[in-house]
Amino acid sequence: MSGRLGHVLHFHLRVYQVLGFHGLPLPGDERPRRTRQLLRAWSLFLLLALSGMVTVCLTSNLHFLYRGDMFGFVNDALKYLFSEVALLSIYAETMASQRALARFWWLHGKLTRQQQQHLGCRLSRPASLRSELLQHRRYLISLYGILATEILLNIWLWRVQPYNIHLTLFWSTFEPLVFLMYLRNVQFVLHMELLRQQLVQLERELCLLAEYSRFASETGRSFKDFGPFLRRQLLQKQCVYNDVHEMYSCFQRAFCYSILTVLLSIYVRVAVDCYFMYYTIYIEIANLDYSLIFPALIEIPAFIYASQSCMVMLPRIAHQLHNIVTDTGCCSFPELSLQIQNFSLQILHQPLRINCLGITILDCCLLTRIACSVGTYIIYTIQFIPKLSNQYW
């Protein structure tokens, strides 16, 4: 990684390094090549350690898994298994996709410097912490809002839940996996928020060009070679969009497998907790650990909201592009119309569609499908509960 990072980005990327999720050295780190090797070794160590813990939980005779009946046992085992699959994809991608991630951050630094130069800002003048917090407020709300909810629910659960050796063993091992899945999820949100910020800036600049052209067309007040000036500005904005699209491609390559497995792990956790909640109520088990489903219910919508916020920017950019006046007065310039058509075709052929390995687009329709699937299988579970509740070990 090259260039400057603000305090907010630098701090959170350092946290991701500690977790083994970010395998690149940060600006200012000495001996970047050695740092990269150490981070890769650290990710491998964490993968082996966590995988060993999951293996012990699944094979040990201790009560890591619920032993009351087969239904609870399978539910707990599914949580561990899908968490292990997610861990494998997370740390494997961290070690293998460094080039794509490095390209993403290089393009981000390049576009940020261009914006600062365009606004006449001095590169040596650091942004204030308050402005950085406002800039990244969506990411910070997603991170600390759900994290605080998870911690408060854990505290409440341990105060009201009757002591049980199974709950102690299960949550002391599974809850760290939950936090890792959650922090990886908000790492996706961070990268998508950086993409959205670049698209918002591009949309604002195109809006200004549209207003300039409209004002010049209505009043006839412009300057010499106003049409070629607009064309050069559009060409510059088209190059910016090309860099943003490359950032999107790098994001997809860097996180393609872990997006799928992390969302699948969260989905499985939500699904089996919904089933087990109804099951425990039906057979009157004093178990409230399904209350921890509530933070998980927010994690997938938070990711999809960030994804949708990126994708909805493209119609707005295209709208501002076609608001540029090209056929009256001083704006009548054939090359300008041709440049707008060229830019429109680029947006059409290079869209931003955030997806899981091409399986599904991560938009709001996915939430509907998830809710329908959970509801459908809850109905199946209700039908089998009388039979499952009699299978005690």
Buried (B, 14 or more C-beta within 10 A) or exposed (E): BEEBBBEBBBEBBBBBBEBBBBBBBBBEBEEBEEBBEBBBEBBBEBBEEBBEBBEEBBEEEEBBBBBBBBBBBBBBBBBBBBBBBBBBBBBBBBBEBBEBBBBBBBBBBBBBBBBBEEEEEEEEEEBEEEEBEEBBEBBBEBBEBBBEBBEEBBEEBEEEBEEBEBBBBBBEBBEEBBEBBBBBBBBBBBBBBBBBBBBBBBBEBBBEBBBBBBEBBEEEEBEEEBBEBBBEBBEEBBEBBEBBBBBBBBBBBBBBBBBBBBBBBBBBBBBBBBBBBBBBEBBEBEBBBBBBBBBBBBBBBBBBBBBBBBBEBBEBBBEBBBBBBBEEBBBEBEEBBEBBEEBBEBBEEBEBBBBBEEEEBBBEEBBEEBEEEBEEBBEEBEEEBEEBBEEEE
